[in-house]
Amino acid sequence: DGQFYIAGLRDPLAADPQALLSGTQVDPARVHSQWQFYQSLEPEFVLKRLTASLAPPDSVRLSIVNDRIVAEGEAPDTWIDRAR
């Protein structure tokens, strides 16, 4: 029938699968997808979630070093206690 059906896991922070079709010869209207929510453990996704959750002050920089999240900078004791 000329249709494509795709199903799988998708992290909400991942690129939109429909957007990946741009620049291809595939008509997005022919692609039907069904995604199941999941949270990836890819370091960049974990860092984004942690940053949103902890809401670090502007004086704190969160980064990934050797597959670990590192916080650098100065912060109020209340934020540090909550971050632990």
N, C-alpha and C positions, 0 to 999 in steps of 0.2 A: 504493500500500500504506500510505499515511499515515505513512511514515517520512521522516526528513530525513537526508541524508548530507552531511557537511562535511569537506573536506580542506584542508590548508594548512600554512604555517610557523607555529611557535609557540616563542617564547622562554620558557624555564622561569620567568623572573621575571614574565611577563605574567599578567594575571588568568586564572583558570581558566575556560575557555569554558563549562563546564557550569554554573558559578555564575552566569554572565550570564543564564541562562535563568530564574532565580528571579524571580518577579514578572511573568512573561509567561504567556500562555495556552498555551504550548508544553509538552507533557509531555516531560521530559528522557529518559524511557525510549524515546521515538520518535526521538531524535537520536543518530546514530552519527557519530563523528568519527575522523579519522586525521590525526595531526599529525607533521610532520617537524621535528626539532630544528634550531634556528638561534639565533644570538646577535644580538640587535638592537643597533644602534649608537645607540639613543636615549640621550641623555645620562644620564637617571636610572638606566637599566640599567647603563651603563658605570660610573657612580659606585658602584653597589652591588657590582659585580664587583670593582672596584679596591679598595674598602674591605675586602672579604672577603679579597682576595689580599694586600694590604699590611698588614692588621691594625694600623692606626695606634694609637699610644698615646692615652690619654684626653686628653692635652694637645694633640693635633693634630686639627684639623677639616678634613675634605675637603669641598669644595663645587664647584658648577659656576658659573663666571663667564664670560659671553660665549662659551659653548660650549667652555670649557676647564676642566679639573680643576685646582683650586687647593688647595694644602695650606697651612694657617695654624696657627701655634702653635710650641711648643718640643718637640724630640724628641732622643733620643740620636743621636750621630753614626752609630752602627751602623744604626739604622733609616733615617736619611737616605740613607746610602750604598746600602742595599738598595732604597730607594724610587726611586732614580735609575735 
